[in-house]
Amino acid sequence: MQIRFYIDPETGRPHVENHGVTVDECVQVLGNASQDFPGVNGARIAYGATNAGRLLKVIYRLDDDGDGLFVITAYPLRGKEQKAYRRRKRGRARE
């Protein structure tokens, strides 16, 4: 599966780096997302941990041919969003 990233026109680098997230961390989360939800306008939202245990939210779209992904942005979970992720994860384990 091919994974492409939105490139920031000002820096010429993947946009995820503006949020302190590396391309490798995004690939780790997408490969092993513990939660994946539909977003708006055809986007998807993946939540998961990197190999180092860092919790990330990755927003992406499936390619039209269905064979790849286009990562729009990603950032670390903090505050209320992190608590909600952990709460959803605990609830899933009880079922």
N, C-alpha and C positions, 0 to 999 in steps of 0.2 A: 504494500500500500504506500502510495506516495503522499507525503505531508508537505504542503507548501505554507508559507507564512506571509502575512501582509508586511510589506516593506515600507517603512516610514520614509516619505519622500524627502524630508529634511536631512535625515541622517544616512539614508541608504542602508540601514540595518533593520532586522526584524523588529516590528513594533513592540513585541513582548519584552524586549530588553529595556524599553522605557519604564517598565514596571518592575524591574529587577528580577525578571524571570529569564532563564536561558532556554534556548531551543531544545536542548536535551531534556530539561525538566518537563517541557510541554509534551514531548514524545513519550516520556515515562508515564505521565498522567493519562494521556490518550490511550496508551497500550494497556493500562490497568485501572481504568476509571471505576471508582466504587459507586458513583452516581452519575447518571446521564439523563438530562431532561430536554424537552423541546424548548427553544427560545422563540424570539420574534423573527419574522420575515425569513423563515426557513433555517435559522441558525440553531445550533445545539449548544448545550452547556454541560461540560464535563467537570466533575469534582473528583479530586483524588489526591493521593500523597505521592511525592517523589520517592526515589530510593533512599534519600536522606531523611524522609519523614516530613518534609515541608508540604503543607496543604495548599493546593492551588485550584483556581477556577479557570477553565480554558473555554473560550467561546470560539466555535468553529462552524463551518458549513461543509456538507458533503459535496464533492465535485458532482457535476451533472452526470457524468458517466458512472458514478457510484464506486469508482475505483480508488479514490483519494480523498484527502481532507484539505481544507483551506483554513488555517488558524487565523482568526481575526485579532484576538487579543488574549491575554492571560495575566492574572495577578494573584498574589498570595491572599489567602483568606485571613481576615482579621475581624475582631469584635463580634458583632451580632451575626454576621454571615458565618463565621467560624463556629459559633455556638449552635447555630441552626444546622450546619453540616453534621456536627457531632451528635446532635439530638436525633436527626434523621437516621444516622448510622446506628445508634443504639436501638432505636425503634425497630429497625429492620432485623437486628440480631435477635430480638425477643419473639419474632413471629415464627 
